[in-house]
Amino acid sequence: MKNFKNKVAAITGAGSGIGQQLAVLLAKQGCHLSLSDVNEQGLAQTAALLTDSNVRITTQKVNVAKLDEVRAWAQDTVQNHGSVNMIFNNAGVALGSTVEGASYEELEWIVDINFWGVVYGTKEFLPLIKKSGEGHIINISSLFGLTAQPTQSAYNATKFAVRGFTESLRQELDMENSGVSALCVHPGGIRTNIANAAKMNDSLRSLGMNPEKSAQTFNKLLRCPPEEAARQILEAVQKDKRRLLIGNDAKALDLIQRILPTGYQKITAMATKLGQGK
């Protein structure tokens, strides 16, 4: 995928943040787009940003946690565009909770979206992308798919799972030499709506944390503009990278984890506790 002109890209979570900016940048490079999001209003806003683009754009409301909706969208993408070359499995949610305090319903909710959504998007689009003869699977993990954090056990679990799933996929694609590749993306703090949309339950109080304040603190850490994240992702696709870390925070914490593979946990727990006093 040295260029995106006249290619077809499908993007989940295209109604805001990184997904929206991927759509904007791809359209500028002549890439046709099949956009999905569970939020129809956000999806319409993205489409409005692309009105002057000289590419074919289709939009569809899709809940990535539902296999039948993802499957129908994948088939509709090929029907509407003739083929598909890329799937950006970008949609995701966050949950702030202790392990003990997380309900099974909350765990199922985040796993269904963050992990199964990636699995569905990958499996439903992969055979269609192979038929095009050239393509890429781009799965969005997180900095929290490299290091674990207190109160983020569920989010960590899903993002670690995305990492393992994608790295295994990449190796299989290498062995097949099918013309299709895969990239796992680990963004740090990207300025998106994820903190505002995150669920924070009262179990955080058992750690001396305030759920409302935690969301505000999380928001302050989101510094990298989504358009910069999108730019780096597309560049990584063109360079056929296996892994992409976005942001100095992601690179720094990844390095700390490599140097102190278990010791970083004590540092992180202490820093989190101290951060509650600010």
N, C-alpha and C positions, 0 to 999 in steps of 0.2 A: 504494500500500500504506500507507494512513494508519493502519490497525490490523490486527491479526493474528487477531482472533477468528473462529473457524470457517474459517480458511484452513488449507492443508496445506503443511507444509515438509519437505523432504528434506535430511538433513545427513550428509555424509561425515565420517569421523574423529570420530564422536559418542561414542566410548568414553572420552574424557578431554579435559582442557583446554578450549579455546574451544568445540569442538563440543558437549561435554557441557553447558557453561554456556548455550549457545544453546538447547539442548533444554529446560533448566530454565526459562529466562526466557520462551520461547515458550509452553510449557505453561501457565505462570501467566497468560498473556494469552489463553488459550483456543484456541491453535493446535494442530491435529492434527499428528502427527509420524511420519515414516518415517525411521528411524535406521539408519545403517550404519557398520561398522568392520571392519577385518580381525581385530581383537582381540575375540573373543566374550566374554571375561571382562569387559573394560572396558565392552562394550555392555550386558551384564547389569547392571553396576553403575549405569550411567546409567538403565536402565529401572527399577531399584529406587528411584532418587531420584524417580521420577515416578508411583509407585504411587497416590498420593492425587490425582493430576490428573484432572480431569473431561474428558479429551480422549482420542481414539483414538491409540494408539501401536503401531507395528509396528517390529520390528527384523530386520535381515538381515546376515549376514556377507558383506562385499563387499571384494574387492581392487580398488581403483580403477584399478590398472594393467592390468586385464583388461577389455576392451571387452564381452565377452559377459556378464560378471557385472554390470557397470554397466547394460547394456541390460536385462537380466532384472529388476534391481532397480527401474529406472524403470517398467517395465511393471507389476510387482507393486505398486508404490506407487499407481498409478492404479486397479488392480483392487481393492486393499484399501481405498482411501480415496475413490474416485470421481473424484478430480481431484488436481492438484498445482499450487501457486502459487509455490513458491520452492525453489531448490536452493542449498544452501550447500556449495560445493566447498572443504572445509576440510582434508582429509587431506593430510599432508605429512611429509617426512623430511629429514634434514640429513646432509651429508658434509663432513668436514674433510680436505683433501688439497691438495697442490700440483697444478698443471696437469700437470706432467711425471709426478708420482707416481700420479695417479688411473688405475685400470685401466678398460678399456672396459666391463667388467662393472659396476663401481661407477657409471660414468656412465649406463649404460643403466638401472640400478636407480633412480637418483634422477630421471632424466628421465621414466621411465615413470610414476612415482607423482606427482611434483610438477607436471609439465606435461601429459602425456597423460591423467592422472587428471582434471584440470580440463577438458580438451578433451572427454573422454568424457562427463563429468557435464553439461557445458554442452549438447553436441549431442543427447544422449539425452533430456534433460529439456526443452529449449527448445520443441520443437513441442507437447509435452504441456502446458506452462505456457501457451503461446499459446491453446490450446483453452479454458483456464479463463477467458480474457478479462482477467485481471489477475495480474501476477506480477513476479518479480524473480530475476535470476541474481546470486549473490554469490560472487565468486572471491577466495580469500585468497592474496595475494602476500606481500610482506614489506618491511621496511625495506631489505632486501638486494635488493629489486626496484627500488630508487631509487638506491642507491649500491653500488659494488663493494668487496669486502673481500679481502685476501690470505687464502689457504687456503679460500676459499668460491666458487671459480670455478664449480663445478657447480651449487651452490645458487643463486648469483647468476644463472646462465644460465637456470635454470628459473623463477625468480621475475621476472626481467626479461621472460621470454616470457609469463608469465601476465598481466603488466601490459599488454603490447602487444596480446595476444589479447583481453583484456577491454575495453580502451579502444576497439578497433576494433569489437567487438561492440556496445558502447554506442552508437556512432555509427550503426551499421546499424539498431538498434532505434529510435533517434530518428527516422530517416528513414522507417521503416515505420509509426510511430505505432500499434503493435499492442497497446498496453496493458502491454507487458513492458519492464522496464528492467534495467540492470546496474550493479553496484558493484564496484570493485576496492579491496581492503583491504590496507593496508600496516602490519602491527603491528611495533612495536619489540620490546623484551624482555618477552615475556609468560611468566608463570610456568607453563610446561607441561612435559611430559616430553620435548620435542624434543631437548634437550641430552643427556639420559640415553640416548636411543635413537639418537643420531647415530653414524655410523661415522666413526672417526678413524684414518687410516692412518699408517704410519711415515714417510711422505714429509715430514711436518711437521718431523721432526728436521733435515732439510736447511736449514731456516730458523731453526734454533736453538730449536725449540719442542718441548715434550713433549706427546704426544697425550693422555695421562691428565690432565695439568695443564690443557691447553687446554679439555677438557670441563668441568672444575671452574670455570675462569674464565668460560666461557660461561654456566654455570648461575648464577653470581653476578650476571650482567647481566640475568637474567630477573626483573624486579621487579613488573611490572604484573599484578594478579590477573586470571585468565581471565574471571571474572564481569564485571569492569569492561570488558574488551575486548568481550565479548558484548553488554553494554548499549550500548556505543557503536556497534557494528555495526547493531543493530536500530534505533537512533535514526537512523543514516545512511540505512538503507533507507526509513524513514518520511519522511525529508526528501529522498529521491531524489538523494542525493549521487553524484557520479561517482567520487570518490576519498576514502578515509578513511585518515588517518595516526593511529595509536594510540600514545600515549606521548610524553613529552618527548624521549626519545632519537631517536625517528623524526622528530619535528618539527625538532630541532636539526640532525641530520645532513642532512636534506633541505635545510634553509636553507644550510648550509655548502656543499653540493654546488651549489646555485644560484649562490652568490656566487663559489665557486672550482670551476668545472666540471671542471677537470683538476687544479688544485692540491690539491684535497682528497685525491687519491691519495697524494701524498707525506706528508701529515699522517697519514693512516690507517696507512700502512706504518710510519712512525716510531713512532706510538703503539702499534701492535701489537708491534713489536720491543722497545720499552721495557717494555711490559706483561709480557713474559716474565721480566723480572728480579725481579718482585715475588714 
